[in-house]
């Protein structure tokens, strides 16, 4: 016969006041700490009661700490959480960070995630709030009143997650109530350097603690987070990458988030003035003509839209207003005085284009106006390309936040060719490569890149490139209709 726990006796024998807060700390083994600690945080309107005390004690598998928030302050109190942070740290510092788990629901789910991120611990949260201001639009009156009682002295977690998230592993479980789906999505959209987040949706509308007395589930999640945080640690692999490869896209993302320019590549909301380009596959019937609202030139920071027709294989622009001045490299002709024969690196074939030829391959280039022909009779290196930058007299001040499109028609006798569009901005060098051409036929190559910033005086502030020998093959390459324009034209853009 199982002896029932006397909870009053347990509380009386183990409860202590730490930093002005009531705490109940119970080791699995009275003589020795276990290697893991679960901190159970009482939910909204629990008062001085320790949440699920009997359930956790009857199935205890690790050390337990129970804390309460009788003021319903989202574990912030009057000091934006500093006192609760001290309480948690007082106990958690005796364990490895990866082995400490904060568990809460709704209000205490917020507290669990907030303090886990601040202290680099882990959190298990049922229906947590993430942004208390937004929560008020979806909450019931009493919850709204208690949020208002904070008088604005609170932290919205998604606002700070990117800057403070270290190695914490977070698990969220939520149902279909708007208050819960909205908050879960806020945390999902955060972009810290090293996010470990598991989100489970259950097919229930109610805003409740789903586990009930099934405390084993919490312990199972602890085990899952241990594996997630510890066994799948990729830090060593990440550290082996170069700093540029590790950080350039993160820096560009940060720049993008500060820009007020519409991003047609990443924003998938249907435009008011036409269809979404990313939905074009639903309209691919030969001869179909569609106005796409999120492509084209820019006006007041947003694409104007453009009409395209589907020729049975690909989309083509129709009725697009175009002037030669729209081409930022219209003056960068391929003209050469006869053929330029070089095996030297970084040689200019004219005033605008130069050749990267590090291993001294044999290269002959000739060109006139909008046509260029290049012979590579011996490809000693795969890093062979011709490069050009936009003229120095072009004002780039209005390009910030906008996409540029580089497109050209390319023919190669062997192997493949690709094109590159890039530049130098606040985050340093950045670039994008196109798909590769096919040998034996003309290919329309297109590459788009967003210029969140441009270094106005840098020689490579905006550059274009033809990659000629990434396959290591000797070949003849022909190029025509090279065009670089401000605008988002994923189908390509030529006169």
C-alpha positions in Angstrom: 0.0 0.0 0.0 1.4 3.4 -1.1 1.8 6.0 1.6 0.2 9.3 0.6 2.4 12.3 0.8 1.7 14.8 3.5 2.2 18.0 1.4 1.9 20.3 4.5 4.7 18.4 6.1 6.8 18.6 2.9 6.3 22.3 2.6 7.0 22.9 6.3 10.2 21.0 6.2 11.7 22.4 3.0 10.3 25.8 2.3 12.7 28.8 2.5 12.6 32.5 1.8 15.3 33.4 -0.8 15.6 37.0 -2.0 12.2 37.7 -0.5 10.5 34.9 -2.4 9.0 31.7 -1.1 10.8 28.7 -2.5 10.4 24.9 -2.0 13.5 23.0 -2.9 13.4 19.2 -2.7 16.3 17.0 -3.8 15.7 13.6 -5.2 18.2 12.2 -2.8 18.4 14.0 0.5 22.1 13.3 0.8 23.2 14.2 -2.7 22.0 16.5 -5.5 21.0 14.8 -8.8 22.5 16.1 -12.0 19.3 17.8 -13.1 17.0 20.5 -11.7 13.4 21.1 -12.7 12.0 24.5 -11.6 8.2 24.5 -11.5 6.7 28.0 -11.7 3.1 28.5 -10.5 0.7 29.8 -13.0 -1.7 32.8 -13.0 -4.0 33.1 -10.0 -2.2 30.3 -8.1 -1.4 32.6 -5.3 1.0 31.1 -2.8 0.2 27.5 -4.0 3.0 25.5 -5.6 1.7 24.2 -9.0 1.3 20.5 -9.4 3.2 19.8 -6.2 1.8 16.4 -5.5 2.0 15.2 -9.1 5.7 16.1 -9.4 6.7 14.7 -6.0 4.9 11.4 -6.5 6.8 10.8 -9.8 10.0 12.7 -8.9 13.1 11.7 -11.0 15.3 14.8 -10.4 15.8 17.7 -8.0 12.8 20.0 -7.9 12.4 23.7 -7.1 8.9 25.2 -6.8 8.4 29.0 -6.9 5.3 31.2 -6.9 4.2 34.6 -8.1 1.3 35.6 -6.0 1.3 39.2 -7.4 0.5 37.8 -10.9 3.4 39.8 -12.2 4.6 37.4 -14.9 7.6 36.7 -12.7 8.7 40.3 -13.1 7.7 41.8 -9.7 8.5 45.5 -9.5 12.0 45.2 -10.8 11.4 43.7 -14.3 12.4 40.2 -13.0 15.7 40.9 -11.3 14.6 39.4 -7.9 13.2 36.3 -9.5 16.3 36.0 -11.6 18.4 36.0 -8.4 16.2 33.3 -6.8 16.5 31.0 -9.9 20.2 31.6 -10.2 20.8 30.9 -6.5 19.7 27.3 -7.1 20.6 26.8 -10.8 24.2 27.8 -10.3 24.7 24.5 -8.5 24.0 22.6 -11.7 25.3 22.7 -15.3 23.2 25.1 -17.3 22.2 22.4 -19.8 20.7 20.4 -17.0 18.3 23.1 -15.6 14.7 23.3 -16.9 12.1 25.9 -16.1 8.5 24.8 -16.4 5.5 27.0 -16.6 2.0 27.6 -18.1 0.5 30.8 -19.5 1.8 33.5 -17.2 4.5 31.3 -15.8 5.3 30.0 -19.3 6.3 33.6 -20.1 8.5 33.6 -16.9 10.0 30.3 -17.7 11.1 31.3 -21.2 12.3 34.8 -20.2 14.4 33.6 -17.3 15.7 30.6 -19.2 17.0 32.9 -21.9 18.5 35.4 -19.5 20.3 32.7 -17.6 21.1 30.4 -20.5 18.9 27.6 -19.1 16.1 25.6 -20.7 12.3 26.1 -20.7 9.2 24.0 -21.1 6.1 26.2 -21.6 2.5 25.5 -22.1 0.5 28.3 -23.8 3.1 30.9 -22.9 2.7 34.6 -23.5 5.6 36.2 -25.4 4.5 39.8 -26.0 2.3 41.1 -23.2 1.2 44.2 -25.1 -0.1 42.1 -28.1 -1.5 39.5 -25.7 -4.1 42.1 -24.4 -5.8 42.0 -27.8 -6.6 38.3 -27.3 -6.9 37.9 -23.6 -9.9 37.8 -21.2 -10.6 40.9 -19.1 -8.9 39.7 -15.9 -5.7 38.9 -17.6 -5.8 42.2 -19.4 -6.2 44.0 -16.0 -3.3 42.2 -14.5 -1.1 43.1 -17.5 -2.1 46.7 -17.1 -1.1 46.5 -13.4 2.5 46.1 -14.7 2.3 49.7 -15.9 4.4 48.9 -18.9 7.3 47.7 -16.8 7.7 44.5 -18.7 9.8 42.9 -21.4 8.4 41.5 -24.6 10.5 38.4 -25.2 10.6 38.4 -29.0 12.2 41.9 -28.8 15.2 40.7 -26.9 15.5 37.0 -27.9 17.9 37.7 -30.8 20.3 39.5 -28.6 20.3 37.2 -25.5 19.6 33.7 -26.8 22.7 31.6 -26.2 22.3 27.8 -26.0 18.9 27.6 -24.4 16.6 24.8 -25.6 12.9 25.9 -25.5 9.8 23.7 -25.9 6.4 25.2 -26.4 3.1 23.4 -26.5 -0.1 25.3 -27.5 -3.6 24.9 -28.8 -5.7 26.8 -31.3 -6.8 29.7 -29.1 -5.7 33.0 -30.7 -3.9 34.1 -27.6 -1.7 31.0 -27.9 -1.1 30.8 -31.6 -0.2 34.5 -31.9 2.3 34.3 -29.1 3.9 31.1 -30.3 4.4 32.6 -33.8 6.1 35.6 -32.3 8.8 33.4 -30.8 9.0 31.4 -34.0 9.8 34.5 -36.1 12.7 35.6 -33.9 16.1 35.3 -35.5 18.8 34.7 -32.9 22.2 33.3 -33.9 21.6 30.0 -32.3 17.9 29.2 -31.8 16.9 25.8 -30.4 13.1 25.8 -30.4 10.5 23.0 -30.5 6.9 24.0 -31.0 4.1 21.4 -30.6 0.5 22.3 -31.6 -2.3 20.2 -30.0 -5.8 20.0 -31.5 -7.6 21.7 -28.6 -9.1 25.2 -28.5 -8.8 25.7 -24.7 -6.1 27.8 -23.0 -5.2 25.2 -20.4 -2.3 23.2 -18.9 -2.5 20.1 -21.2 -0.4 17.8 -19.0 -2.9 17.4 -16.2 -1.4 14.8 -13.9 0.6 13.3 -16.7 3.9 14.7 -15.3 5.9 12.0 -17.1 5.4 14.0 -20.2 7.3 16.9 -18.7 10.1 14.6 -17.8 10.1 13.2 -21.3 10.4 16.7 -22.7 13.4 17.4 -20.4 15.1 14.3 -21.9 14.3 15.5 -25.5 15.7 19.0 -24.7 18.9 17.5 -23.3 19.5 15.7 -26.5 18.5 18.8 -28.5 20.9 21.0 -26.6 23.8 18.7 -25.9 24.0 15.9 -28.4 23.2 18.0 -31.4 25.6 20.9 -30.6 27.1 22.1 -33.9 29.2 24.8 -32.3 32.5 23.1 -33.3 31.4 22.8 -36.9 30.2 26.4 -37.0 33.5 27.6 -35.5 35.4 25.8 -38.3 33.7 28.1 -40.9 35.2 31.4 -41.9 33.9 34.5 -40.2 32.5 35.8 -43.5 30.6 32.6 -44.2 29.3 32.5 -40.7 28.1 36.1 -40.4 27.5 37.9 -43.7 23.9 36.7 -44.2 23.1 37.4 -40.5 24.4 40.9 -40.9 22.4 41.5 -44.1 19.3 40.1 -42.4 19.8 42.7 -39.6 20.2 45.4 -42.2 17.0 44.2 -44.0 15.0 44.3 -40.8 15.9 48.0 -40.3 14.9 48.9 -43.9 11.4 50.3 -44.7 11.7 49.0 -48.3 9.3 46.3 -49.4 11.1 43.0 -49.8 9.4 41.0 -52.6 11.6 38.0 -52.2 10.8 37.3 -48.5 7.4 38.9 -48.0 4.8 36.5 -49.3 1.7 38.6 -48.7 -0.5 38.8 -51.8 -0.1 42.3 -53.3 -3.2 44.5 -53.9 -2.4 45.2 -57.5 -1.9 41.7 -58.9 -0.8 38.1 -58.2 2.2 37.1 -56.1 5.2 36.1 -58.3 5.9 33.1 -56.0 2.4 31.8 -56.9 3.2 31.8 -60.6 3.2 28.0 -60.8 -0.6 28.1 -60.4 -0.9 30.1 -63.7 1.4 28.3 -66.0 -0.8 27.7 -69.0 0.8 28.5 -72.4 -0.3 32.0 -73.5 -1.5 33.0 -70.1 -1.0 36.7 -69.3 -0.7 37.7 -65.6 0.0 40.9 -63.8 2.3 40.2 -60.9 2.2 42.9 -58.2 5.4 42.2 -56.4 7.9 42.5 -59.3 9.1 45.4 -61.5 10.7 48.7 -61.0 10.4 50.6 -57.7 8.1 53.5 -56.8 8.0 54.9 -53.3 10.0 51.9 -52.0 7.7 49.2 -53.4 7.7 47.3 -56.8 5.2 48.7 -59.3 4.2 45.3 -60.7 4.6 44.1 -64.2 2.7 42.0 -66.7 4.2 38.7 -67.9 3.0 35.9 -70.3 3.8 32.2 -70.1 5.2 30.9 -73.4 4.8 27.3 -72.5 8.3 27.0 -70.9 9.0 30.2 -69.0 7.6 33.6 -68.1 8.4 36.7 -70.2 7.9 40.4 -69.6 5.4 42.3 -71.8 4.8 46.0 -72.3 7.6 47.1 -69.9 8.6 50.8 -70.2 12.4 50.8 -70.7 15.1 53.4 -71.4 18.8 52.8 -72.0 19.5 54.7 -68.8 17.8 52.0 -66.8 20.8 49.8 -67.6 23.4 50.7 -65.0 26.2 49.1 -67.1 25.0 50.4 -70.5 28.3 52.2 -71.0 30.4 49.2 -70.0 30.8 47.9 -73.5 32.8 44.8 -74.3 34.7 46.7 -77.0 38.3 45.7 -77.5 40.9 46.9 -80.0 41.2 43.6 -81.8 41.7 40.5 -79.6 43.2 40.7 -76.2 45.4 37.6 -75.5 46.4 37.3 -71.9 47.7 34.7 -69.5 48.2 37.4 -66.8 46.0 37.9 -63.7 43.8 41.0 -63.2 44.3 42.4 -66.8 41.8 44.9 -68.2 40.5 43.9 -71.6 39.1 47.5 -71.9 38.3 50.5 -69.7 35.4 48.5 -67.9 36.1 44.8 -67.8 39.0 42.9 -66.3 40.0 39.2 -66.2 40.6 37.1 -63.0 43.2 34.5 -64.2 45.1 33.4 -61.1 46.9 30.4 -62.6 47.9 31.9 -65.9 45.4 30.2 -68.2 45.4 31.1 -71.9 42.5 33.5 -72.5 41.6 35.5 -75.7 38.8 38.1 -75.5 37.3 40.2 -78.2 34.1 42.3 -78.2 32.1 45.1 -79.7 29.3 47.1 -78.1 26.9 44.5 -76.6 28.7 41.3 -77.7 31.7 39.6 -76.3 33.5 36.3 -77.2 36.1 34.7 -74.9 38.3 31.7 -75.8 39.8 29.6 -72.9 42.2 27.2 -74.5 43.7 25.9 -71.3 41.7 26.2 -68.0 44.4 25.8 -65.3 42.1 27.2 -62.6 38.4 27.1 -61.9 38.4 30.7 -60.6 38.4 32.4 -64.0 36.0 35.3 -64.6 35.5 38.7 -66.1 34.3 41.4 -63.8 33.0 45.0 -64.1 31.7 47.6 -61.6 29.1 50.3 -62.2 30.5 53.6 -63.4 31.6 56.0 -60.7 29.2 58.8 -61.7 26.1 56.7 -60.8 24.4 57.9 -57.6 23.7 54.9 -55.3 22.1 56.8 -52.5 18.5 55.8 -53.5 19.3 52.1 -54.0 19.4 51.3 -50.3 17.0 48.4 -49.5 16.2 47.7 -53.1 16.8 44.8 -55.4 19.0 44.9 -58.5 18.6 42.5 -61.4 21.5 41.4 -63.6 20.7 39.4 -66.7 22.5 38.3 -69.8 22.3 35.8 -72.7 25.2 33.4 -72.7 26.4 30.6 -75.1 29.2 28.2 -74.3 30.6 25.4 -76.4 31.5 23.2 -73.4 30.5 22.9 -69.8 28.7 25.8 -68.1 28.8 29.5 -67.3 27.1 31.5 -64.5 26.8 35.2 -63.6 27.2 37.0 -60.3 25.8 40.2 -58.9 27.3 41.6 -55.7 28.6 44.7 -53.9 30.1 46.2 -50.8 27.9 47.7 -48.0 27.9 48.1 -44.3 28.3 44.3 -43.8 31.2 44.0 -46.2 31.2 42.0 -49.5 28.1 40.1 -50.5 26.9 38.5 -53.7 24.5 36.1 -55.4 25.1 33.6 -58.2 22.7 32.6 -61.0 21.9 29.2 -62.2 24.3 27.7 -64.7 24.0 27.7 -68.5 23.7 24.7 -70.7 26.4 23.9 -73.3 25.5 24.2 -77.0 22.6 26.7 -76.8 21.9 30.2 -75.7 20.8 30.5 -72.1 19.1 33.5 -70.4 20.9 33.9 -67.0 19.3 35.9 -64.2 20.5 36.9 -60.7 19.0 39.2 -58.1 20.5 40.7 -55.0 19.1 43.1 -52.4 21.4 46.1 -51.6 20.5 46.9 -48.1 23.4 49.4 -48.1 26.1 50.5 -50.6 29.5 51.8 -49.8 29.5 54.8 -52.2 33.3 55.2 -52.7 34.3 51.5 -52.8 35.6 50.3 -56.2 33.4 47.2 -56.0 30.3 49.0 -54.5 28.2 47.2 -57.1 29.8 44.7 -59.4 28.8 42.1 -62.0 30.7 39.0 -63.1 30.7 36.2 -65.6 32.1 32.9 -64.1 33.7 31.2 -67.0 35.4 28.0 -65.9 34.0 26.7 -62.6 33.8 23.3 -64.4 37.5 23.4 -65.3 36.8 23.0 -69.0 38.3 24.8 -72.0 35.6 26.5 -74.1 34.4 29.4 -76.2 31.9 31.7 -74.5 29.7 34.2 -76.2 27.8 37.0 -74.2 25.2 39.5 -75.3 22.4 41.6 -73.8 24.1 42.2 -70.5 21.8 44.4 -68.4 21.9 45.6 -64.8 18.8 47.5 -63.5 17.3 48.6 -60.3 14.2 46.5 -59.8 12.9 43.0 -59.0 12.7 41.0 -62.3 13.2 37.3 -61.5 12.2 36.3 -65.0 15.1 38.4 -66.4 15.3 41.9 -68.0 16.6 43.0 -71.4 15.7 45.6 -74.0 
